[in-house]
Amino acid sequence: HDSEADRHGALARVTRHYLDRAEQATLAVHPTESRRIARPVEVRWHTPAEAIAWVEAEYPNLVATAYRAAEARPGLALRLLAALYRPLANRGHSSDRLALNRLAIRTAQRIGDRHAEALAWEDLGTLTAQVDATDDADAYNERALAIWTELGDHTGRQACLAALGNSCRQRGDNDKAVDYLEGSLEISRDLGPSGGPASALNYLALTLDAAGKPERAIECLA
């Protein structure tokens, strides 16, 4: 018996509630996350475990809200889907998480949000690699890389190049992996400490060692 406007208003309120909590949870488990949080957020939880416990308790509601909001409040839905990435990491729910990322891609494409689309492709690549579908993961990361390049987003480019490099390394294609990882390292250095140059150097060292170039690997590790 409620009007359509009232129903949409209620959906917006509950989505904003869950978005606020999900963004707090993101920062509780990953305090340096800035790519998925676009505003200042005051974290209510004292430990990551508290935040994760809330996400697990509210998990069915979070998923249902994301699907409902994607239809009527797509902008809020995309922010919620992005905020759920960190707190759900390494918690299982693989099939649901893959489906949520595909929902994010469809929603972003529908409203023309290229930034959200690139992030969703990138996250889908990571999730797909975790279930051992590396060829699909590479394709998703390539799509994300193309959009990040189009947008001039160097942080996104760096992340995708690192993911592609590590994927090649895991398959034993070390020469191609080195090319990707050196590109990732170059961007990381330009971005400064927050760009993850230490991580890029570490992965490059592992790859160089596997490629039979221990001297260069030692330089990277040093």
Contacts in CASP RR format, 6 or more apart in sequence:
PFRMAT RR
TARGET T0000
AUTHOR 0000-0000-0000
METHOD contacts of the structure
MODEL  1
HDSEADRHGALARVTRHYLDRAEQATLAVHPTESRRIARPVEVRWHTPAE
AIAWVEAEYPNLVATAYRAAEARPGLALRLLAALYRPLANRGHSSDRLAL
NRLAIRTAQRIGDRHAEALAWEDLGTLTAQVDATDDADAYNERALAIWTE
LGDHTGRQACLAALGNSCRQRGDNDKAVDYLEGSLEISRDLGPSGGPASA
LNYLALTLDAAGKPERAIECLA
2 10 0 8 1.000
8 72 0 8 1.000
8 73 0 8 1.000
11 65 0 8 1.000
11 68 0 8 1.000
11 69 0 8 1.000
11 72 0 8 1.000
11 73 0 8 1.000
12 73 0 8 1.000
12 76 0 8 1.000
14 65 0 8 1.000
15 65 0 8 1.000
15 68 0 8 1.000
15 69 0 8 1.000
15 73 0 8 1.000
15 76 0 8 1.000
15 77 0 8 1.000
15 80 0 8 1.000
16 76 0 8 1.000
18 58 0 8 1.000
18 61 0 8 1.000
18 62 0 8 1.000
18 65 0 8 1.000
18 80 0 8 1.000
19 76 0 8 1.000
19 79 0 8 1.000
19 80 0 8 1.000
19 83 0 8 1.000
20 41 0 8 1.000
21 44 0 8 1.000
21 54 0 8 1.000
21 58 0 8 1.000
22 55 0 8 1.000
22 62 0 8 1.000
22 80 0 8 1.000
22 83 0 8 1.000
22 84 0 8 1.000
22 87 0 8 1.000
23 36 0 8 1.000
23 37 0 8 1.000
23 39 0 8 1.000
23 41 0 8 1.000
23 79 0 8 1.000
23 83 0 8 1.000
24 41 0 8 1.000
24 42 0 8 1.000
24 43 0 8 1.000
24 44 0 8 1.000
24 45 0 8 1.000
24 51 0 8 1.000
25 45 0 8 1.000
25 51 0 8 1.000
25 52 0 8 1.000
25 54 0 8 1.000
25 55 0 8 1.000
25 83 0 8 1.000
25 86 0 8 1.000
25 87 0 8 1.000
26 33 0 8 1.000
26 36 0 8 1.000
26 37 0 8 1.000
26 83 0 8 1.000
26 85 0 8 1.000
26 86 0 8 1.000
26 87 0 8 1.000
27 33 0 8 1.000
27 37 0 8 1.000
27 41 0 8 1.000
27 43 0 8 1.000
28 43 0 8 1.000
28 45 0 8 1.000
28 47 0 8 1.000
28 48 0 8 1.000
28 50 0 8 1.000
28 51 0 8 1.000
28 87 0 8 1.000
29 48 0 8 1.000
29 51 0 8 1.000
29 52 0 8 1.000
29 86 0 8 1.000
29 87 0 8 1.000
29 89 0 8 1.000
30 86 0 8 1.000
32 194 0 8 1.000
33 86 0 8 1.000
34 194 0 8 1.000
35 119 0 8 1.000
35 155 0 8 1.000
35 156 0 8 1.000
36 82 0 8 1.000
36 83 0 8 1.000
36 85 0 8 1.000
36 86 0 8 1.000
36 119 0 8 1.000
37 83 0 8 1.000
38 79 0 8 1.000
43 51 0 8 1.000
45 51 0 8 1.000
45 54 0 8 1.000
51 87 0 8 1.000
52 87 0 8 1.000
52 91 0 8 1.000
55 62 0 8 1.000
55 84 0 8 1.000
55 87 0 8 1.000
55 88 0 8 1.000
55 91 0 8 1.000
56 91 0 8 1.000
59 93 0 8 1.000
62 80 0 8 1.000
62 84 0 8 1.000
63 96 0 8 1.000
63 100 0 8 1.000
65 80 0 8 1.000
66 77 0 8 1.000
66 80 0 8 1.000
66 81 0 8 1.000
66 84 0 8 1.000
66 100 0 8 1.000
66 103 0 8 1.000
67 103 0 8 1.000
69 75 0 8 1.000
69 76 0 8 1.000
69 77 0 8 1.000
69 80 0 8 1.000
70 77 0 8 1.000
70 103 0 8 1.000
70 106 0 8 1.000
70 107 0 8 1.000
74 107 0 8 1.000
74 110 0 8 1.000
74 111 0 8 1.000
75 107 0 8 1.000
75 111 0 8 1.000
75 113 0 8 1.000
75 116 0 8 1.000
77 103 0 8 1.000
77 104 0 8 1.000
77 107 0 8 1.000
78 104 0 8 1.000
78 107 0 8 1.000
78 108 0 8 1.000
78 111 0 8 1.000
78 113 0 8 1.000
78 116 0 8 1.000
78 120 0 8 1.000
81 100 0 8 1.000
81 101 0 8 1.000
81 103 0 8 1.000
81 104 0 8 1.000
81 107 0 8 1.000
81 120 0 8 1.000
82 104 0 8 1.000
82 116 0 8 1.000
82 119 0 8 1.000
82 120 0 8 1.000
84 100 0 8 1.000
85 123 0 8 1.000
88 97 0 8 1.000
94 127 0 8 1.000
94 130 0 8 1.000
94 131 0 8 1.000
97 127 0 8 1.000
98 124 0 8 1.000
98 127 0 8 1.000
98 128 0 8 1.000
98 131 0 8 1.000
101 120 0 8 1.000
101 123 0 8 1.000
101 124 0 8 1.000
101 127 0 8 1.000
102 124 0 8 1.000
104 116 0 8 1.000
104 117 0 8 1.000
104 119 0 8 1.000
104 120 0 8 1.000
104 123 0 8 1.000
105 117 0 8 1.000
105 120 0 8 1.000
105 121 0 8 1.000
105 124 0 8 1.000
107 113 0 8 1.000
107 116 0 8 1.000
108 114 0 8 1.000
108 116 0 8 1.000
108 117 0 8 1.000
108 120 0 8 1.000
109 117 0 8 1.000
114 147 0 8 1.000
114 150 0 8 1.000
114 151 0 8 1.000
115 151 0 8 1.000
115 153 0 8 1.000
117 147 0 8 1.000
118 144 0 8 1.000
118 147 0 8 1.000
118 148 0 8 1.000
118 151 0 8 1.000
118 153 0 8 1.000
118 156 0 8 1.000
119 144 0 8 1.000
121 140 0 8 1.000
121 141 0 8 1.000
121 143 0 8 1.000
121 144 0 8 1.000
121 147 0 8 1.000
122 140 0 8 1.000
122 141 0 8 1.000
122 144 0 8 1.000
122 148 0 8 1.000
122 156 0 8 1.000
122 159 0 8 1.000
122 160 0 8 1.000
122 163 0 8 1.000
124 140 0 8 1.000
125 136 0 8 1.000
125 137 0 8 1.000
125 140 0 8 1.000
125 141 0 8 1.000
125 144 0 8 1.000
125 163 0 8 1.000
126 137 0 8 1.000
126 163 0 8 1.000
128 134 0 8 1.000
128 136 0 8 1.000
128 137 0 8 1.000
128 140 0 8 1.000
129 137 0 8 1.000
129 163 0 8 1.000
129 167 0 8 1.000
134 167 0 8 1.000
134 170 0 8 1.000
134 171 0 8 1.000
137 163 0 8 1.000
137 167 0 8 1.000
138 164 0 8 1.000
138 167 0 8 1.000
141 160 0 8 1.000
141 163 0 8 1.000
141 164 0 8 1.000
141 167 0 8 1.000
142 160 0 8 1.000
142 164 0 8 1.000
144 156 0 8 1.000
144 160 0 8 1.000
145 156 0 8 1.000
145 157 0 8 1.000
145 160 0 8 1.000
145 161 0 8 1.000
145 164 0 8 1.000
148 154 0 8 1.000
148 156 0 8 1.000
148 157 0 8 1.000
148 160 0 8 1.000
149 157 0 8 1.000
154 187 0 8 1.000
154 190 0 8 1.000
154 191 0 8 1.000
155 191 0 8 1.000
155 195 0 8 1.000
157 187 0 8 1.000
158 184 0 8 1.000
158 187 0 8 1.000
158 188 0 8 1.000
158 191 0 8 1.000
158 195 0 8 1.000
158 196 0 8 1.000
158 200 0 8 1.000
159 184 0 8 1.000
161 180 0 8 1.000
161 181 0 8 1.000
161 183 0 8 1.000
161 184 0 8 1.000
161 187 0 8 1.000
162 180 0 8 1.000
162 181 0 8 1.000
162 184 0 8 1.000
162 199 0 8 1.000
162 200 0 8 1.000
162 203 0 8 1.000
164 180 0 8 1.000
165 176 0 8 1.000
165 177 0 8 1.000
165 180 0 8 1.000
165 181 0 8 1.000
165 184 0 8 1.000
165 203 0 8 1.000
165 207 0 8 1.000
166 177 0 8 1.000
166 181 0 8 1.000
166 203 0 8 1.000
167 177 0 8 1.000
168 174 0 8 1.000
168 176 0 8 1.000
168 177 0 8 1.000
168 180 0 8 1.000
169 177 0 8 1.000
169 181 0 8 1.000
169 203 0 8 1.000
169 206 0 8 1.000
169 207 0 8 1.000
169 210 0 8 1.000
172 210 0 8 1.000
174 207 0 8 1.000
174 208 0 8 1.000
174 210 0 8 1.000
174 211 0 8 1.000
175 211 0 8 1.000
177 207 0 8 1.000
177 211 0 8 1.000
178 204 0 8 1.000
178 207 0 8 1.000
178 208 0 8 1.000
178 211 0 8 1.000
181 200 0 8 1.000
181 203 0 8 1.000
181 204 0 8 1.000
181 207 0 8 1.000
182 204 0 8 1.000
184 200 0 8 1.000
184 203 0 8 1.000
185 197 0 8 1.000
185 200 0 8 1.000
185 201 0 8 1.000
185 204 0 8 1.000
187 195 0 8 1.000
188 195 0 8 1.000
188 196 0 8 1.000
188 197 0 8 1.000
188 199 0 8 1.000
188 200 0 8 1.000
189 197 0 8 1.000
191 197 0 8 1.000
201 220 0 8 1.000
201 221 0 8 1.000
202 220 0 8 1.000
202 221 0 8 1.000
204 217 0 8 1.000
204 220 0 8 1.000
205 217 0 8 1.000
205 218 0 8 1.000
205 220 0 8 1.000
205 221 0 8 1.000
206 217 0 8 1.000
208 214 0 8 1.000
208 216 0 8 1.000
208 217 0 8 1.000
208 220 0 8 1.000
209 217 0 8 1.000
END
